């Protein structure tokens, strides 16, 4: 297994085609998908033909619990199309059994540090639905600050979509100031 990043409790590695079953299970949990598609199931063929190839070829990382090796979900750190490479977006999706245990914060903090410390990021940002309080808390714990609320056209309205989405960000200067404060 080619490890991308390890934390105290997590191992992150690039996705492979052998991760189809794990990804299918994650993306078919209605609670996990609530703020993404209203909890509707994702057909296996969509996972295998569309989602997994995109994850394999870009900045998505399968997350595993150390030392059990259990698949917990995924994280991503990548600049979306049309965004400068030095402004990666942070994202995560974890199984319910991993919720409330600090895994999202732990993995996100490690990726934020990697973005600024190794990858030369100028800015890291993350987005979620306004009503997704859990995800917003993770962003805040990672030092990201609220930037804006915005509204996009959803193909199908889901509960809470009428309240829009929010964007949070952390700038390099703020990350450096935070690191300097902890080492002083």
Long-range contacts (C-beta under 8 A, 24 or more apart in sequence): 4-61, 5-61, 5-110, 5-111, 5-114, 6-66, 7-106, 7-107, 7-110, 8-66, 8-106, 9-65, 9-66, 9-103, 9-106, 10-63, 10-64, 10-65, 10-66, 10-72, 10-103, 10-106, 10-107, 10-110, 11-63, 11-64, 11-65, 11-66, 11-69, 12-61, 12-62, 12-63, 12-64, 12-75, 12-107, 12-110, 12-111, 13-61, 13-62, 13-64, 14-56, 14-60, 14-61, 14-62, 15-52, 15-55, 15-56, 15-60, 15-61, 15-62, 15-74, 16-56, 16-62, 17-52, 17-56, 19-52, 19-55, 19-62, 19-71, 20-44, 20-47, 20-48, 20-52, 22-62, 22-71, 23-47, 23-51, 23-52, 23-55, 23-74, 24-48, 25-95, 26-71, 26-73, 26-74, 26-93, 26-95, 27-51, 27-93, 29-95, 29-96, 31-96, 32-73, 32-93, 32-94, 32-95, 32-96, 34-158, 34-159, 35-128, 35-129, 35-131, 35-132, 35-135, 35-158, 35-160, 36-93, 37-156, 37-158, 38-156, 38-158, 38-159, 59-88, 63-92, 63-94, 63-103, 63-107, 65-98, 65-103, 71-95, 72-97, 72-98, 72-103, 73-98, 73-103, 75-107, 75-108, 75-111, 77-111, 77-114, 77-115, 77-119, 77-124, 84-122, 86-120, 86-121, 86-122, 86-123, 87-121, 87-122, 87-123, 87-124, 87-125, 88-115, 88-119, 88-121, 88-124, 88-125, 89-124, 89-125, 89-126, 89-127, 90-115, 90-124, 90-125, 90-126, 90-139, 90-142, 90-144, 91-126, 92-135, 92-138, 99-134, 104-135, 104-138, 105-138, 105-141, 105-142, 108-138, 108-139, 108-142, 109-141, 109-142, 112-142, 112-143, 112-144, 112-170, 112-175, 116-172, 116-175, 116-176, 121-172, 122-171, 122-172, 123-169, 123-170, 123-171, 123-172, 124-169, 124-170, 124-175, 125-167, 125-168, 125-169, 125-170, 126-167, 126-168, 126-169, 127-165, 127-166, 127-167, 127-168, 128-165, 128-166, 129-160, 129-161, 129-163, 129-164, 129-165, 129-166, 130-160, 130-163, 130-164, 130-165, 130-166, 131-159, 131-160, 131-163, 132-160, 136-166, 136-168, 139-168, 140-168, 142-170, 143-170, 143-174, 143-175, 143-178, 144-168, 144-169, 144-170, 145-169, 145-170, 145-174
